Amino acid sequence: MSWSFLNWSLVDVLWFSLALAFLLAYCIHKISAKNNESMDFFVLFQDLIRYGKTKNLKRANWLRLFDVPKRWFWHFYIVSFCWNGFLLFVNLNLIYHRQSYPSWLIAILDELSGVPSPDSQVPQLSTALVQLLVWLHSLRRLLECLFVSIFSDGVMHVVQYLFGLGYYITLGLTVLCVDRIGKGTTSISKVDWLQVTGFVLFICASLLQHQSIVLLAGLRTGKSGAVETFAHRMPKGGCFQLVSCPHYFAELLIYVSLGFVFGGVSLTWWLVVLYVFFNQALAGQLSHELYVSKYQSYPKDRKAFIPFVL
């Protein structure tokens, strides 16, 4: 399916719609936060956008029936690790053994990209590289969830949980759609400075995110490394001196870096980045508001999400 009035594919429309949805959610939150928190719409809306420590709402008991543990975050990354690993394996098989995609995968990509499957197509090198980086990112986040992060009894809405599972499946398909739609690097000799920049940014952003997650986990442990509390303490150290949520900022940078690895010319991927921006901005704003309201000594010049900007 092709949206001819913009020459957009279905996958483009999907990511743009998600970006607009989270932009709208951000705006509604900023407006509704100033109004009566007992309003039914406010409670329902906030229940859908909040999770973990920010889910500090007075909610009816029936709403709690839709809660699932936030510690289930690792489910997202095991799904992503397996699914994107599978897609990477399929792509490498096509590159080295000329084995075509499964028919069901071809049908999905035909629908999402709006571009018929070519009779013979070797995946672009940039696509395989992005797949590898997404897979490594998923592996790191999985290991951090299992062995670094210390989860309390925080919860998330079952809709958020199901969305998260579907997100990483859709993300892997999107990478293949970019390959179908765009023109990327086909050989290692054609890797340019922008893609090298993408690799460097990916590594730096991943290190920043890991450091931030280690610092957050350290707020709940003592000098011996043993868990002392599940309470939320004021984050400090590292890039927490600049923003309330440097791990969210790092997530955005990771997706920007993948856009560079794609060569910086994929509209589809920049729409993914736009979605990530608004998604992480909303999550960062919720955490920032919690910190400001909870800690009287919280730095007033600290931003929520992007240093010195937002």
BAFI-3210 file (N, C-alpha, C; in Angstrom, 3 decimals, decimal comma, padded with zeros to 6 digits):
// residues 310
n [1|2|3|4|5|6|7|8|9|10|11|12|13|14|15|16|17|18|19|20|21|22|23|24|25|26|27|28|29|30|31|32|33|34|35|36|37|38|39|40|41|42|43|44|45|46|47|48|49|50|51|52|53|54|55|56|57|58|59|60|61|62|63|64|65|66|67|68|69|70|71|72|73|74|75|76|77|78|79|80|81|82|83|84|85|86|87|88|89|90|91|92|93|94|95|96|97|98|99|100|101|102|103|104|105|106|107|108|109|110|111|112|113|114|115|116|117|118|119|120|121|122|123|124|125|126|127|128|129|130|131|132|133|134|135|136|137|138|139|140|141|142|143|144|145|146|147|148|149|150|151|152|153|154|155|156|157|158|159|160|161|162|163|164|165|166|167|168|169|170|171|172|173|174|175|176|177|178|179|180|181|182|183|184|185|186|187|188|189|190|191|192|193|194|195|196|197|198|199|200|201|202|203|204|205|206|207|208|209|210|211|212|213|214|215|216|217|218|219|220|221|222|223|224|225|226|227|228|229|230|231|232|233|234|235|236|237|238|239|240|241|242|243|244|245|246|247|248|249|250|251|252|253|254|255|256|257|258|259|260|261|262|263|264|265|266|267|268|269|270|271|272|273|274|275|276|277|278|279|280|281|282|283|284|285|286|287|288|289|290|291|292|293|294|295|296|297|298|299|300|301|302|303|304|305|306|307|308|309|310]
n.u [000,841|000,612|000,863|-000,023|-000,325|001,643|003,663|004,325|004,964|003,111|004,424|005,759|003,612|002,644|004,729|004,839|002,282|002,399|004,344|002,967|000,900|002,230|003,276|000,876|000,003|001,958|001,394|-001,259|-000,793|000,729|-001,199|-003,364|-002,190|-002,364|-004,921|-007,828|-007,038|-008,738|-010,498|-012,134|-011,198|-008,595|-007,360|-007,590|-006,140|-003,578|-002,972|-002,480|-000,182|001,809|004,351|006,049|007,985|006,725|004,048|002,293|-000,454|-003,796|-005,834|-008,726|-009,687|-010,339|-008,833|-006,329|-006,365|-005,342|-002,662|000,741|003,901|006,641|009,140|008,987|010,040|012,230|011,178|010,591|013,094|014,117|012,392|013,024|015,757|015,648|013,886|014,982|017,476|016,833|015,901|018,255|019,805|018,364|018,799|021,593|021,796|020,650|022,511|024,929|024,290|022,317|019,701|016,300|013,955|011,480|008,188|006,032|007,235|008,055|005,530|004,592|006,483|006,038|003,517|003,936|006,010|005,148|006,459|007,007|008,412|011,631|012,882|015,449|017,495|020,105|020,642|021,354|024,507|024,454|021,976|022,278|024,217|022,857|020,908|022,552|023,508|021,101|020,425|022,603|022,186|019,748|020,568|022,362|020,611|018,903|020,628|021,250|018,755|018,392|020,657|021,702|019,895|017,730|014,713|011,758|008,532|007,149|004,793|003,307|000,960|-001,062|-001,534|000,661|002,594|001,945|002,184|004,928|005,998|005,084|006,344|009,140|009,076|007,898|009,862|012,065|011,008|010,726|013,364|014,017|012,196|013,241|015,505|014,291|013,080|014,986|018,272|021,215|024,478|026,373|028,713|031,665|033,709|032,480|031,616|030,975|031,948|029,772|028,492|030,499|030,577|028,082|028,536|030,413|028,895|026,865|028,267|029,188|026,730|025,585|027,347|026,900|024,209|024,415|026,088|024,362|022,262|023,603|024,251|021,662|020,864|022,705|021,669|020,105|021,627|024,191|027,591|028,675|027,384|025,067|021,479|019,858|017,561|014,314|013,271|012,901|015,565|017,204|018,599|022,037|025,302|027,446|025,851|023,498|023,761|023,145|020,710|017,506|016,996|019,229|019,514|017,332|017,836|020,144|019,005|017,603|019,804|020,987|019,178|019,353|021,987|021,764|020,313|022,295|024,023|022,471|022,969|021,842|019,737|017,250|013,913|011,975|013,349|013,994|011,496|010,981|012,868|011,731|009,404|010,629|011,809|009,562|008,329|010,315|010,658|008,222|008,262|010,563|009,772|007,759|009,243|010,980|009,231|008,372|010,758|011,296|009,091|009,387|011,913|013,245|015,702|016,323|018,111|017,365|018,057|018,355|017,590|014,933|015,307|016,892|020,082|020,393|018,313|015,633]
n.v [-001,187|002,187|005,535|007,816|010,595|011,676|010,152|008,176|005,138|002,431|001,771|004,149|005,867|004,614|005,000|007,778|008,351|007,231|008,899|011,365|010,678|010,393|012,941|014,337|013,153|014,110|016,863|016,884|015,903|018,001|019,969|018,820|018,281|020,554|020,701|019,398|016,522|014,529|014,057|011,793|011,308|012,332|010,584|008,097|008,620|009,321|006,941|005,322|006,401|006,461|004,685|002,433|004,231|006,643|006,173|007,225|007,549|008,218|005,689|003,872|000,647|-001,150|-000,360|-001,258|-003,862|-004,095|-003,921|-004,875|-006,280|-003,979|-005,020|-006,847|-005,760|-006,961|-008,846|-007,506|-007,190|-009,753|-010,723|-008,923|-009,528|-012,203|-012,073|-010,020|-011,099|-013,372|-012,202|-010,988|-013,260|-014,399|-012,430|-012,563|-015,105|-014,681|-012,962|-014,453|-017,073|-016,893|-017,544|-017,062|-014,778|-016,025|-016,821|-015,696|-013,562|-011,993|-011,240|-009,624|-007,534|-006,538|-005,399|-003,490|-001,838|-001,088|-001,611|-003,859|-007,159|-007,620|-009,636|-010,553|-009,700|-008,360|-007,763|-004,502|-003,483|-001,618|-002,129|-004,689|-004,016|-002,205|-003,963|-005,680|-003,911|-003,194|-005,684|-006,128|-004,010|-004,799|-007,115|-006,076|-004,448|-006,430|-007,935|-005,949|-005,505|-007,966|-008,332|-005,933|-003,693|-002,818|-003,694|-002,401|-002,835|-001,670|-000,942|-001,411|-000,549|-003,034|-002,547|-000,958|-002,895|-004,827|-003,187|-002,663|-005,194|-005,585|-003,451|-003,945|-006,023|-004,800|-002,896|-004,396|-005,300|-002,858|-002,067|-003,819|-002,897|-000,374|-001,181|-002,235|000,016|002,106|003,399|002,176|001,518|-000,801|-002,227|-002,818|-001,123|001,199|002,515|005,528|008,709|009,565|007,235|006,062|007,955|007,396|004,840|005,483|007,257|005,513|003,749|005,534|006,536|004,191|003,534|005,734|005,290|002,835|003,540|005,317|003,637|001,935|003,788|004,440|001,956|001,827|003,572|002,108|000,344|-000,577|000,105|-002,401|-003,541|-004,846|-004,905|-002,218|-000,717|-000,303|002,033|005,226|007,240|010,452|010,941|011,224|012,278|011,494|012,081|012,747|015,088|016,972|016,346|014,922|012,410|010,882|008,393|008,144|010,157|009,077|006,870|008,091|009,132|006,764|005,820|007,907|007,537|005,137|006,009|007,475|005,377|004,168|005,883|008,329|009,084|007,949|008,402|006,903|005,845|008,197|008,978|007,015|007,839|010,288|009,416|008,091|010,285|011,835|009,909|009,311|011,856|012,347|010,327|011,162|013,694|013,039|011,669|013,723|015,635|014,204|013,991|016,726|017,432|015,767|016,049|018,583|019,774|019,485|020,207|023,263|024,062|021,833|019,932|017,934|015,958|016,472|017,818|021,170|021,985|020,655]
n.w [000,000|-000,863|000,092|-001,831|-001,926|-000,354|-001,106|000,648|002,411|003,973|006,343|006,874|007,421|009,688|011,651|011,710|012,636|015,192|016,301|016,271|018,016|020,475|020,746|021,014|023,392|025,122|025,071|026,050|028,592|029,723|029,805|031,239|033,661|035,131|035,905|037,619|039,331|039,935|037,958|035,774|033,158|033,301|035,143|033,820|031,485|032,501|033,746|031,600|030,413|032,311|034,173|036,420|038,788|038,304|038,339|040,300|041,202|042,400|042,125|040,993|042,202|040,166|038,022|038,667|037,997|035,504|035,717|035,277|036,296|036,336|036,161|034,200|031,970|030,822|029,152|026,791|025,658|025,358|023,448|021,373|021,033|020,152|017,897|016,204|015,941|014,504|012,088|011,252|010,807|008,688|006,761|006,442|005,425|002,959|001,847|001,786|001,008|-000,800|-000,183|-000,239|001,383|003,736|002,525|003,931|005,224|003,083|002,102|004,200|004,165|001,589|001,955|003,998|003,019|000,503|-001,784|-004,302|-003,978|-005,263|-008,009|-007,623|-005,010|-003,211|000,133|001,429|002,717|004,776|005,918|007,083|008,943|010,615|011,580|013,050|015,022|016,307|017,323|019,084|020,832|021,951|023,256|025,155|026,701|027,643|029,297|031,136|032,330|033,579|035,222|036,215|036,688|039,407|040,301|041,727|043,227|041,190|038,551|035,270|032,707|031,142|028,477|027,765|028,075|026,086|023,876|023,967|023,401|020,777|019,582|019,209|017,430|015,221|014,764|013,818|011,384|010,148|009,662|007,580|005,725|005,186|003,827|001,559|000,458|000,330|-000,643|000,169|001,629|-000,172|-000,077|001,918|001,202|000,498|002,715|004,346|005,852|007,365|008,145|009,654|011,664|012,726|013,852|015,854|017,418|018,216|019,909|021,909|022,891|023,826|025,883|027,550|028,229|029,565|031,721|033,041|033,797|035,534|037,548|038,436|039,462|041,513|043,378|044,990|046,346|048,757|049,827|049,700|047,612|048,042|048,055|049,526|049,713|048,192|047,660|046,006|045,254|044,979|041,856|040,926|039,799|036,970|033,840|035,005|036,282|034,467|033,180|034,032|033,057|031,619|030,429|028,784|026,964|025,864|024,601|022,515|021,091|020,263|018,354|016,518|015,744|014,344|012,201|010,894|010,222|008,332|006,340|006,490|004,855|004,898|004,983|006,285|008,518|009,913|010,679|012,541|014,433|015,109|016,399|018,610|019,850|020,811|022,411|024,365|025,383|026,664|028,663|030,013|030,924|032,778|034,743|035,495|036,593|038,813|040,322|040,838|042,395|044,558|045,768|047,572|047,291|044,679|041,715|040,146|037,624|036,134|033,287|031,768|029,786|027,393|027,459|028,534|026,920|026,841]
ca.u [000,000|001,396|000,093|000,518|-000,332|002,935|004,595|004,723|004,537|002,322|005,288|005,988|002,402|002,577|005,644|004,431|001,087|002,846|005,008|001,919|000,165|002,989|003,297|-000,426|-000,002|002,814|000,658|-002,397|-000,264|001,115|-002,427|-004,185|-001,491|-002,739|-006,338|-008,242|-006,540|-009,789|-011,309|-012,004|-010,348|-007,211|-006,858|-007,457|-005,050|-002,307|-002,738|-001,977|001,123|002,783|004,755|007,106|007,955|005,856|002,641|001,900|-001,808|-004,902|-006,596|-009,752|-009,161|-010,526|-007,733|-005,164|-006,475|-004,598|-001,245|001,711|005,145|007,593|010,317|008,788|010,719|013,176|010,442|010,745|014,426|014,306|011,670|013,821|016,980|015,338|013,264|015,930|018,517|016,305|015,892|019,651|020,202|017,719|019,480|022,923|021,583|020,399|023,753|026,006|023,830|021,266|018,428|015,330|013,143|010,257|007,090|005,211|007,974|007,965|004,179|004,518|007,300|005,329|002,419|004,440|006,860|004,495|007,367|007,002|009,678|012,359|013,206|016,716|017,956|021,068|020,446|022,410|025,381|023,997|020,856|022,823|024,923|021,832|020,345|023,526|023,533|019,839|020,541|023,535|021,492|018,757|021,304|022,847|019,485|018,430|021,566|021,099|017,507|018,513|021,796|022,133|018,771|017,074|013,317|010,879|007,223|006,497|003,947|002,947|-000,339|-000,934|-001,473|002,061|003,343|001,678|002,779|006,372|006,298|004,867|007,257|010,417|008,789|007,708|011,145|012,850|010,416|010,991|014,731|013,961|011,476|014,202|016,331|013,469|012,715|016,080|019,537|022,242|025,809|026,341|029,980|032,428|034,571|031,682|031,244|031,444|032,201|028,527|028,249|031,505|030,055|026,993|029,116|031,015|027,796|026,190|029,096|029,174|025,391|025,394|028,119|026,173|023,012|024,832|026,537|023,189|021,524|024,416|024,075|020,313|020,882|023,507|020,874|019,403|022,598|025,199|028,964|028,958|026,644|023,802|020,316|019,510|016,218|013,635|012,757|013,513|016,428|017,507|019,748|023,135|026,496|027,388|025,034|022,356|023,997|022,620|019,319|016,906|016,926|020,229|019,336|016,369|018,574|021,024|018,164|017,391|021,062|021,204|018,371|019,961|023,201|021,359|019,969|023,559|024,521|021,669|023,420|021,183|018,814|016,011|012,776|011,321|014,057|013,885|010,173|011,185|013,570|010,741|008,599|011,451|011,965|008,367|008,118|011,256|010,394|007,104|008,739|011,497|009,028|007,085|010,257|011,484|008,222|008,409|011,951|011,151|008,087|009,755|013,160|013,316|017,030|016,578|018,631|016,340|018,516|018,485|016,545|014,320|015,583|018,019|020,867|020,300|017,241|014,273]
ca.v [000,000|003,417|006,750|008,545|012,045|012,020|009,126|007,453|003,749|002,156|001,815|005,565|006,389|004,016|005,661|009,173|008,357|006,994|010,129|012,346|010,224|010,707|014,398|014,704|012,721|015,060|018,123|016,665|015,792|019,328|020,730|018,173|018,288|021,778|020,630|018,524|015,171|013,554|013,861|010,422|011,288|012,535|009,362|007,071|009,018|009,204|005,518|004,727|006,910|006,340|003,345|002,437|005,225|007,781|005,761|007,603|008,079|007,651|004,965|002,918|-000,721|-001,883|-000,021|-002,047|-005,180|-004,047|-003,744|-005,972|-005,796|-003,278|-005,875|-007,605|-005,078|-007,849|-009,560|-006,745|-007,352|-011,137|-010,787|-008,206|-010,288|-013,391|-011,700|-009,307|-012,066|-014,206|-011,418|-010,839|-014,560|-014,522|-011,522|-013,091|-016,253|-014,153|-012,368|-015,419|-018,337|-016,578|-018,128|-015,970|-014,627|-016,840|-016,190|-014,873|-012,334|-011,206|-010,671|-008,539|-006,417|-005,966|-004,571|-002,372|-000,931|-000,650|-001,900|-005,301|-007,848|-007,807|-011,026|-010,855|-008,532|-008,576|-006,709|-003,514|-003,670|-000,750|-002,795|-005,739|-003,369|-001,706|-005,137|-006,137|-002,960|-003,353|-006,950|-005,912|-003,128|-005,614|-008,010|-005,283|-004,067|-007,645|-008,242|-004,916|-005,768|-009,191|-008,388|-004,623|-002,935|-003,343|-003,299|-002,427|-003,416|-000,798|-001,622|-000,723|-000,971|-004,162|-001,987|-000,606|-004,146|-005,395|-002,248|-002,873|-006,437|-005,351|-002,411|-004,472|-006,814|-003,832|-002,243|-005,272|-005,268|-001,533|-002,080|-004,483|-002,005|000,651|-001,830|-002,388|001,320|003,059|003,076|002,246|001,051|-002,195|-002,898|-002,197|-000,078|002,393|003,115|006,907|009,335|009,661|005,937|005,929|008,795|006,639|003,798|006,115|007,767|004,351|003,266|006,541|006,586|002,944|003,669|006,696|004,646|001,824|004,242|005,874|002,531|001,503|004,791|004,278|000,750|002,123|004,309|001,153|-000,578|-000,013|-000,009|-003,810|-003,964|-005,469|-004,031|-001,615|-000,178|-000,234|003,395|006,024|008,311|011,465|010,532|012,179|011,728|011,321|013,064|013,152|016,474|017,836|016,016|013,947|011,088|010,741|007,116|008,395|010,930|008,116|006,061|008,897|009,192|005,454|005,748|008,854|006,905|004,140|006,784|007,774|004,126|003,992|006,880|009,600|009,457|007,173|009,076|005,953|005,750|009,449|008,966|006,214|008,722|011,267|008,712|007,879|011,593|012,204|008,875|009,498|013,174|012,176|009,552|012,005|014,757|012,448|011,424|015,019|016,227|013,460|014,391|018,114|017,494|014,901|016,458|020,039|020,235|019,101|021,375|023,912|024,256|020,524|019,674|016,623|014,954|016,872|018,826|022,596|022,251|020,192]
ca.w [000,000|-000,938|000,338|-002,971|-001,766|000,227|-001,546|001,846|002,543|005,166|007,519|007,146|008,053|011,023|012,577|011,844|013,482|016,569|016,746|016,561|019,194|021,682|020,847|021,568|024,795|025,847|025,197|026,946|029,956|030,200|030,064|032,262|034,946|035,831|036,235|038,722|039,123|040,228|036,763|035,274|031,974|033,728|035,770|032,784|030,598|033,212|034,008|030,362|029,997|033,390|034,613|037,424|039,864|037,978|038,421|041,659|041,045|043,159|041,105|041,424|042,274|038,917|037,125|039,059|037,365|034,247|036,033|035,216|036,906|035,475|035,985|032,965|030,873|030,161|028,100|025,550|025,088|024,910|022,174|020,384|020,807|019,345|016,620|015,357|015,627|013,425|010,851|010,850|010,272|007,377|005,847|006,154|004,533|001,616|001,359|001,565|000,440|-001,778|000,221|-000,207|002,590|003,773|001,780|004,837|005,484|001,852|002,035|005,182|003,685|000,443|002,454|004,789|002,237|-000,732|-002,897|-004,573|-003,788|-006,524|-008,326|-006,960|-004,277|-002,144|001,134|001,547|003,869|005,863|006,576|007,939|010,047|011,545|012,244|014,038|016,128|017,041|018,054|020,192|021,767|022,657|024,153|026,296|027,550|028,304|030,381|032,169|033,055|034,381|036,139|036,710|037,234|040,606|040,145|042,898|042,890|040,229|037,567|034,037|032,173|030,221|027,121|027,559|027,952|024,766|022,911|023,975|022,686|019,348|019,102|018,733|016,233|014,140|014,500|012,953|010,051|009,591|009,138|006,278|004,808|004,759|002,814|000,353|-000,087|000,182|-001,290|001,198|001,288|-000,621|000,203|002,998|000,633|000,274|003,989|004,342|007,157|008,120|008,757|010,708|012,744|013,336|014,705|017,029|018,235|018,806|021,018|022,969|023,468|024,572|027,121|028,380|028,755|030,544|032,926|033,720|034,403|036,680|038,589|038,984|040,294|042,689|044,350|045,848|046,939|049,633|049,352|049,445|046,430|048,448|047,973|050,812|049,680|046,898|047,554|044,944|045,736|043,972|041,034|040,825|039,180|035,524|033,120|035,826|036,693|033,410|032,883|034,941|032,429|030,555|029,730|027,717|025,965|025,191|023,711|021,313|020,350|019,646|017,133|015,583|015,209|013,348|011,007|010,216|009,631|007,119|005,360|006,756|003,771|004,985|005,604|007,183|009,795|010,656|011,314|013,752|015,373|015,575|017,406|019,809|020,497|021,575|023,412|025,458|025,966|027,593|029,814|030,741|031,596|033,934|035,773|035,940|037,473|040,066|041,077|041,276|043,459|045,687|046,411|047,673|046,881|043,294|040,965|039,347|036,254|035,474|032,314|031,899|028,766|026,546|028,189|028,231|025,941|027,172]
c.u [000,883|000,475|000,599|000,569|000,944|004,041|005,188|004,216|003,707|003,183|005,643|004,812|002,284|003,457|005,293|003,214|001,458|003,538|003,981|001,152|000,912|003,206|001,993|-000,509|000,818|002,063|-000,525|-001,922|000,073|-000,113|-003,188|-003,522|-001,856|-004,193|-006,586|-007,850|-007,599|-010,693|-011,050|-011,072|-008,886|-006,627|-006,638|-006,272|-003,697|-001,969|-002,133|-000,563|002,198|003,146|005,854|006,911|007,008|004,367|002,126|000,540|-002,763|-005,857|-007,647|-009,169|-009,284|-009,418|-006,483|-005,205|-005,655|-003,094|-000,461|003,025|006,054|008,833|010,177|009,399|011,655|012,500|010,604|012,062|014,727|013,569|012,486|015,085|016,720|014,832|014,263|017,155|018,107|016,334|017,306|020,165|019,627|018,433|020,866|022,846|021,361|021,687|024,753|025,559|022,703|019,950|017,432|014,602|011,987|009,101|006,241|005,899|007,939|006,609|004,032|005,282|006,673|004,256|002,932|005,203|006,161|005,341|007,379|008,382|010,371|012,679|014,508|017,219|018,931|020,891|021,633|023,235|024,909|022,841|021,343|023,538|023,935|021,191|021,269|023,540|022,252|019,878|021,469|022,915|020,487|019,432|021,803|021,725|018,902|019,321|021,466|019,841|017,665|019,572|022,243|020,982|018,174|015,641|012,583|009,585|006,446|005,770|003,836|001,608|-000,130|-000,902|-000,040|002,909|003,175|002,264|004,281|006,778|006,170|005,845|008,514|010,241|008,653|009,020|012,006|012,332|010,703|012,389|014,754|013,199|012,385|015,110|015,585|013,254|013,925|017,255|020,638|023,577|025,765|027,636|030,764|033,303|033,823|031,175|031,823|031,557|030,940|028,226|029,262|031,087|028,929|027,492|029,669|029,933|027,053|026,951|029,038|027,815|025,107|026,134|027,428|024,950|023,367|025,289|025,354|022,407|022,274|024,252|022,697|020,248|021,639|022,766|020,172|020,334|023,557|026,580|029,326|028,295|025,327|022,670|019,946|018,059|015,644|013,007|013,511|014,291|016,737|018,732|020,802|024,348|026,327|026,599|023,735|022,545|023,405|021,138|018,818|016,969|017,946|020,110|018,302|017,018|019,496|020,236|017,904|018,652|021,359|020,418|018,872|021,186|022,856|020,903|021,208|024,130|023,746|022,077|022,758|020,128|017,474|014,927|012,119|012,018|013,982|012,500|010,200|011,851|012,607|009,839|009,379|011,625|010,756|008,070|009,022|011,082|009,268|007,555|009,689|010,797|008,340|008,067|010,763|010,513|008,190|009,588|011,801|010,185|008,515|010,961|013,276|014,652|017,339|017,017|017,584|016,755|018,660|017,304|016,035|014,973|016,824|018,789|020,703|019,126|015,868|014,277]
c.v [001,247|004,615|007,806|010,048|012,542|011,116|008,381|006,027|003,594|002,241|003,259|006,163|005,870|004,772|007,133|009,289|008,134|008,237|011,187|011,972|010,584|012,209|014,891|014,336|013,674|016,370|017,989|016,571|017,169|020,167|020,144|018,184|019,518|021,758|019,635|017,081|014,110|013,292|012,463|010,353|011,423|011,248|008,277|007,365|008,820|007,745|004,836|005,186|006,729|004,885|003,497|003,516|006,375|007,425|005,998|008,289|007,469|007,018|004,055|001,503|-001,456|-001,554|-000,849|-003,461|-005,256|-003,848|-005,025|-005,434|-005,087|-004,125|-006,785|-006,894|-006,013|-008,681|-008,842|-007,097|-008,792|-011,352|-010,117|-008,977|-011,479|-013,009|-011,015|-010,160|-012,984|-013,465|-011,186|-012,127|-014,769|-013,651|-012,043|-014,316|-015,798|-013,600|-013,449|-016,706|-018,170|-017,300|-016,999|-015,921|-015,634|-016,092|-015,292|-013,551|-011,419|-010,514|-009,493|-007,314|-005,746|-004,990|-003,326|-001,352|-000,366|-000,879|-003,405|-005,912|-008,049|-009,274|-011,457|-009,586|-008,968|-007,448|-005,762|-003,786|-002,847|-001,384|-003,873|-005,143|-002,827|-002,869|-005,641|-005,218|-003,031|-004,613|-006,803|-005,015|-003,920|-006,546|-007,246|-004,920|-005,283|-007,977|-007,213|-005,132|-006,952|-009,087|-007,042|-003,890|-003,637|-002,828|-003,388|-003,133|-002,527|-001,583|-000,784|-001,275|-002,108|-003,686|-001,576|-001,855|-004,749|-004,501|-002,472|-004,130|-006,242|-004,367|-003,015|-005,410|-005,885|-003,152|-003,087|-005,297|-003,935|-001,462|-002,724|-003,651|-000,891|000,089|-001,928|-001,037|002,142|002,542|003,266|001,770|-000,433|-002,933|-002,122|-001,066|001,229|003,021|004,521|007,455|009,409|008,338|005,631|006,757|008,082|005,555|004,387|006,622|006,623|003,848|004,242|006,583|005,332|002,982|004,630|006,043|003,609|002,486|004,766|004,786|001,985|002,488|004,686|003,048|001,007|002,906|003,380|000,149|000,175|-000,196|-001,454|-004,325|-004,625|-004,447|-003,541|-001,155|-000,290|001,142|004,136|007,171|009,285|011,048|011,628|011,480|011,571|012,429|013,393|014,571|017,447|017,616|014,970|012,532|010,959|009,423|007,246|009,201|010,011|007,241|006,803|008,933|007,870|005,354|006,745|008,224|005,872|004,815|007,152|006,528|003,805|004,980|008,218|009,994|008,736|007,954|008,165|005,923|007,045|009,613|008,101|007,079|009,759|010,656|008,546|009,190|011,918|011,185|009,097|010,858|013,089|011,438|010,391|013,107|014,228|012,201|012,746|015,674|015,524|013,891|015,797|018,209|016,749|015,408|017,982|020,583|019,911|020,320|021,961|024,085|022,944|020,312|018,241|015,572|015,268|017,984|020,228|022,960|021,913|019,368]
c.w [000,000|-000,758|-000,644|-002,758|-001,088|-000,280|-000,357|001,795|003,807|006,421|007,874|007,902|009,481|012,015|012,766|012,757|014,947|017,129|017,120|017,820|020,475|021,847|021,473|023,044|025,649|026,096|026,159|028,389|030,520|030,561|031,247|033,626|035,776|036,288|037,351|038,445|039,422|039,028|036,194|034,076|032,357|034,278|034,721|031,868|031,272|033,521|032,784|030,013|031,067|033,647|035,654|038,470|039,585|038,081|039,843|041,641|042,060|042,163|041,723|041,368|040,945|037,911|037,427|038,481|036,076|034,464|035,806|035,766|035,906|035,238|034,761|031,760|030,115|029,072|026,759|024,863|024,692|023,595|021,077|020,032|019,888|017,957|015,688|015,047|014,490|012,088|010,337|010,226|008,869|006,353|005,465|005,254|003,102|001,011|000,939|000,875|-000,569|-001,473|000,440|001,137|002,567|003,116|002,664|005,149|004,268|001,761|002,995|004,694|002,471|000,914|003,165|003,941|001,010|-001,957|-003,123|-004,385|-005,136|-006,748|-007,672|-006,287|-003,204|-001,136|001,195|002,802|005,049|006,621|007,531|009,141|011,080|012,288|013,340|015,258|016,959|017,890|019,259|021,264|022,600|023,656|025,380|027,243|028,284|029,500|031,506|032,992|034,015|035,478|036,708|037,402|038,453|040,593|041,481|042,511|041,928|039,156|036,298|033,564|031,184|028,768|026,794|027,335|026,560|023,667|022,817|023,242|021,180|018,754|018,494|017,539|015,024|013,771|013,563|011,528|009,359|008,991|007,754|005,258|004,306|003,675|001,484|-000,338|-000,505|-000,595|-000,257|000,687|000,934|-000,347|001,232|002,479|000,440|001,574|004,059|005,764|008,004|008,831|009,857|011,926|013,486|014,279|015,996|017,971|018,921|020,034|022,192|023,674|024,289|025,905|028,089|029,016|029,825|031,841|033,729|034,431|035,622|037,842|039,233|039,893|041,591|043,752|045,332|046,524|047,852|049,049|049,019|048,176|046,747|048,390|049,369|050,857|048,273|046,703|046,452|045,563|044,605|043,166|040,956|040,237|037,678|034,861|033,842|036,354|035,685|033,152|033,875|034,387|031,301|029,796|028,625|026,591|025,167|024,222|022,405|020,462|019,653|018,337|016,082|014,935|014,154|012,058|010,208|009,546|008,359|006,026|005,522|005,756|003,842|005,720|006,632|008,536|010,581|011,261|012,574|014,826|015,949|016,633|018,710|020,573|021,368|022,676|024,625|026,129|026,990|028,845|030,664|031,521|032,849|035,079|036,357|036,920|038,821|040,927|041,647|042,459|044,719|046,463|046,400|047,172|045,424|042,493|040,027|037,888|035,491|034,532|032,456|031,008|027,929|027,254|027,618|027,309|026,479|028,452]
res [m|s|w|s|f|l|n|w|s|l|v|d|v|l|w|f|s|l|a|l|a|f|l|l|a|y|c|i|h|k|i|s|a|k|n|n|e|s|m|d|f|f|v|l|f|q|d|l|i|r|y|g|k|t|k|n|l|k|r|a|n|w|l|r|l|f|d|v|p|k|r|w|f|w|h|f|y|i|v|s|f|c|w|n|g|f|l|l|f|v|n|l|n|l|i|y|h|r|q|s|y|p|s|w|l|i|a|i|l|d|e|l|s|g|v|p|s|p|d|s|q|v|p|q|l|s|t|a|l|v|q|l|l|v|w|l|h|s|l|r|r|l|l|e|c|l|f|v|s|i|f|s|d|g|v|m|h|v|v|q|y|l|f|g|l|g|y|y|i|t|l|g|l|t|v|l|c|v|d|r|i|g|k|g|t|t|s|i|s|k|v|d|w|l|q|v|t|g|f|v|l|f|i|c|a|s|l|l|q|h|q|s|i|v|l|l|a|g|l|r|t|g|k|s|g|a|v|e|t|f|a|h|r|m|p|k|g|g|c|f|q|l|v|s|c|p|h|y|f|a|e|l|l|i|y|v|s|l|g|f|v|f|g|g|v|s|l|t|w|w|l|v|v|l|y|v|f|f|n|q|a|l|a|g|q|l|s|h|e|l|y|v|s|k|y|q|s|y|p|k|d|r|k|a|f|i|p|f|v|l]
***
